[in-house]
Amino acid sequence: MKIAVIGTGYVGLVSGVCFAELGNEVICVDKLSEKIAMLIAGKTPIYEPGLQELMIRNSNAGRLRFTTDFASAIRESEIVIIAVGTPSLPNGEANLEFIQAVASEIGSVLNGYKVIVTKSTVPVGTNDQVVNWIREQTAQPFDVASVPEFLREGTAVRDTLNPDRIVIGTSSQRAANVLYELHRPLTDQVVQTDIRSAEMIKYASNAFLATKISFINEIANICEKVEANVEEVARGMGLDSRIGSSFLRAGIGYGGSCFPKDTQALIQIAGNLSYDFKLLKSVVEVNKLQRGSVLDKLHETLGNLQGRIIGIWGLAFKPGTDDVREAPAFDIIQRLLDEGAELKVYDPIAQDNFRQVYFSDETSINWCNDMWDVVDNSDALCLLTEWDCFVKADLEEIDLRMHGSILIDGRNVYRLEDVSKTGLHYYSVGRPVIN
Ligand code: NAD
């Protein structure tokens, strides 16, 4: 099939590359010419394991092209996939300006029947507006479908090629048939719904996962007070098939480009219809507070942080990605700076992005080139992202190289019995303190 993908971010680029891998002819479009130039040169502007190799292979096979020429890409294609961003407005609502611009542009160049697919996460009712925005520009036939994306950054290629389910929301059987055909090699788990339900499935899924995270984090906080171990609690809970074991890892809370934005948007969607989504508001609040637990533990052990040297391992919101949007590390670092701490930080992939986005003018952060430089002479070390290099770090070496002995593990990556063999003073989340 001939497909145009509009937007070459985490979703658009991965989808485009994977649809090419399945034998389709794909043209990826972006308005940023520098991004397209990079892609044509065989370089991915984002870090996503396995993506670059797959992209080069499909480009060389002639199934994958990149362009800023929106009109030609649309005209050549049978299916147009919209994958532009829907960031938050200051009030938490989704900003639909990019979706509207793309829909109008599609309308202005449409040259015959096409299926227009919205993959971006959009509030319920948006695809009806997409129909109107296109219709305002053209009398050509088209159908619109909502096919929300569920990939996870860090495992996006694998998720796209092995999805749990494909949701196809459309009122047109013709469009549904085209999209069944497109997704047939990926899964037989297609959920066909009306458009609004498909839009809601995406928000409800993310809101539910965020709820699971905030729930286990609150259980962890209580575990710390009653001297229970949240890992054992989560294991015992997760074996119940009604609960399931995933998303029950306590930590410093969720971040990233989806959960924070989508939970806020759903609260707003409900609020606009006079529905007070109390549960989800609490989930968001708990998540904000959870980031503070790192600071609480530092205060408990070091007291005043003025002039203290604090090492930070990990800046990305999770391992496997260079995405730093809404990363918990930002809040934590900002608060440490406000309290006068001296910071040494390192992330194996996301460091440049993080620095550029949040702290390009900040001179009081020592951006280290090596994870061990962070440890040398620190009063405390805080692990904020569970990158493999940190997970596998030698605990004895941490103990030897640090000035102090405080290790704050925000992701529960180290085994308590291993830590207890060292002289480290170890705090994790919802587990007993060691030494
Ligand atoms: P992104 O910000 O990484 O990429 C969006 C891209 O769209 C950018 O490259 C931008 O230049 C391009 N763009 C914007 N307007 C354009 C236009 N008029 N023409 C051509 N290109 C244009 O965004 P993302 O993270 O890929 O997310 C895209 C959507 O998918 C969002 O709605 C997001 O909520 C949703 N989503 C994201 C993820 C994720 O993990 N990132 C997962 C599931 C769903």
Residues whose N, C-alpha, C, O or C-beta is under 5 A from the ligand:
A	BS01	NAD	I6 G7 T8 G9 Y10 V11 G12 V29 D30 K31 L32 A83 V84 G85 T86 F98 A101 V102 K119 S120 T121 E149 F150 L151 R152 E153 S257
